[in-house]
Amino acid sequence: MRNCHSNADCYKMAADNVWEDVDIKFDISSAQMQPRSGEKVVDIVDSVEDTKGNNGERGRLIVTNLRFIWHAQVIPRINLSIGLSCIISIATKTANSKLRGTTDALYVLAKAQTRFEFIFTNLVPGSPRLFTSVIAIYRAYDTTRLYRQLKLRGALIENKELKLLPLEQLCSKVNGVWNLSSNQGNLGTFYITNIRVVWNATMNEAFNVSIPYLQIVSISAIIFFYSFACFSHLTAAMLEHRL
């Protein structure tokens, strides 16, 4: 295991190791199937078939706040983990199951470098839990991405004010802040909340960035050309952003 030499290094190592919601993995170890710190099991649905990958194999679907885990009941090492951030769409369609025949199934389209299509069939007739649990958790994750992920050029500003998220509180608003991520720089407004920092250009509100604290590895102050500048090192897509 690598040793960290500072708080920023430790934070970055921890952030880099969080793969559960941003990756798709097959046949993971029993340790990797266990919930990580902060991961919560929301529902467990038994008698679920991975119709496309393991047709005819009865299994269990574990729904957490970060991913969906399916494993075969007889041989648990046959499994898969789908991070919620990888999911493109979820739909209900008809599928052919060896154990159930022609029936409604859950189609999950996901992408992590390569596109994957997963088909899950509930082998218990008349039970809607597979559909309701999976769809509800994915929607909850999808609608709260701004709490966790860096966002560029989003619909963040309304009537010249920051659109606050549920439970978000505005701590400070600073006018006249330059964004120096480009060569010429842009003048704008800087918002500090209990969840993130947001900047938008004065001349074009659609030119903006939202940076959750979860994505910030370190913040430092430097002398940049003719003024005092704040430099933030981000984990998201290995970006470095100067404000």
N, C-alpha and C positions, 0 to 999 in steps of 0.2 A: 504494500500500500504506500502511496506517495505521502510524504510529509508536507504540511503546509507551513509556510514561513511567516504568514501574517493573517489577520482576520479576513482580508480580501481574498487571499489564496484559499483559505478554508471555505469561504462562501462560494467561490467559483468552483472548487472541487465538488462541493455538495450539489450545486446547481447542475454541473455537468453530469452527475450521477443520477439525476432524476430523469429516468427514461420511460416510466410507466405510462404517462399520458401522451407521449410524443413518438412512440415507436410501436411497431408490430413485430411480435416475436413468436416463434414456433418451438414447441418442445422445450420449454424453459425448465429450470430445475425447481424442485419443491420449495427451495428458499426464495426464489424469484416469484413464486406464486403467492407468497405470504404478503399481506399488506405492509407497505413501507410506512415510515413515520408520516403521519398526516393523512394517510389513505384510510378510508372507511368503507367497510362492506355494507352496501345498502340493501341488497337482496340476493338470495340464492335460489335459483330455479332448477329443480331436478328434472330428470327425464327430458333433456333437450338434446337433439341430434344436430351435429355439424353436417348438414345434409350434403354440402358440396365437397368438403374435404374428407369427411369420415362417415359416409352414408351407411346407415345400418348400425352405427355405434351409439349406444345410449350414453349420455354424458350429463354433466352439470354445468350450468352457466352462473358465474359469480359476477355480480354487478357492483362495482365500487364507484367512488367519486372521481377516479382517474382512468379506469379502463374496464373492459369486459374480458373476463377470463373464462374459457371453456376447456374442460378436460374430460376425457373418457372415464367412465365410472370404474370399469374393470382394470384399465391400464392408465393411471393418472399421468404418466410421463408423456402420453399423447395429449397435447394441449396447445393452446394458442392464447396470446394476450394482445388485445386491440386497444391501443391508446385512444382516448376520446378525442384528442386533438387531431388524430389521423382520419377521423370519419368525415366523409364527404356527404353522404346521404344515408337515410334509413327509410325503408319502404316495406309494405306488406304485399306479397305476391303469392301466387300458387307455385308449389314445388312438389316434386315426386320423391317421397321418402320410402326407403325399403321397409321401415318399421311402421309407417303410418299410411302409406299410399299417397294419393293426391290430396293435398291439404294446404291451408294457408301457412306461410312461413315468413320469417323476418329476413329481409335482404339488407345487408350492410355493405356499402361501398366505401372503401378506405384506401388511403395512399400513404406509403412511407418509402420513398424512392421508386417503388413499383406499385401499381394499382392492384388491389385485391378485392374480390367479391366473396363475401361470406353469407351462407344461408343457414339459418337456425330454425329448426322445426320443433314445436312443443309436442311431445308425444302423449300428453294428457289431453284427451278431448274436452273441449269447452272451457279450457283454462286460459284466461287472457293475460296472466301475469308476465309471460315472456314479452309480450308487446308493450304493455303498460310500463313496466319497470325500465326496460331498455330505452324506450322513447322518452320517458320523463327525465331520466338521468342525463341523457345526451342533450336534451333541450336546456336543462339547467346548466350544464357545462358550456354549451354553445353561447348562451345568452350572457355569460359572465366572463367572457374572454378578456374584456378590458381591465378586469381586476388583476390579470396575470400576464398578459402579452403586450408587447410594444405595438403601438398602432401609429401608422403614418397616414396623413391626409384623410382622416376620418371625419364623420359628422359629430364633432366634439363641441362646437360653439353654436349658441342660439341667442339671437338678440344681443350680440357682443358679450355674452357671459358663458362660462363653462357649464355644460349640461352635466349635472352631478349624477352619479350612480346611486342606487339605493344604499343607504347607510354611509355614503361619502360626505365628508365635511370639508368645506373650503377653509383652509388655515390662513392663506395669504394670497394676495394678487399684486403682482409687481409689473408696472408698465415700463416701457422703455428698455426691454431686455433684447440684446442682439443674439441671434442664432448664428454662430460662426462655423457651422458645419460645411458651408459652401465658401468659395473663395471671396465672394463679395460681402457676405453676411446679410441678414435680414432683421429688421426691427420689428419687435412684437411684444406680446404680453405673456407673462409667466405666472402660472397658477400652481400653488402648493396645497395639496390636500392630504388627508390621512391615509390615502391609498396610493397616490401617484403624483408625478409632476407633469404639467401640460404646458406647452408653448404653442402660440399661434401667431402668424404674421399679421401686422397691423393692416397692410394693404390687401391681404387675401386670407380670410379666415379659414379657407379650405387647406391652406398650407400650414400644417400643424403636426405635432407629435405628442403622443401620450406615452409616458414611461412609468410603469408600475415600479414600486420600490423592490418588488420581487426580482426584477430584471437588472437591478443596479448592483454591480460588484464593488465599485469604489467611486468616490467623488473627491476631487481635489481642486484647489484654486491655483491658477497660474497667471502670469503676466502674458497677455496675448496681443502682440502689436502695440496698440496705443491704450489699452484698457485692461481692467481686471476681468478674468474669465473663469468660468467654472467648467471643469472637464469631468465628464461622467463616463465610466467604462461599463458597458452593458453586456449581458450574457446573450441576449436575443440576437441570433444570427451573427454573433461575434462583432457587433457594431460598436463603434466609438462615436459618441455624440458630444459636440461642444455647444454649450449654451452661454 
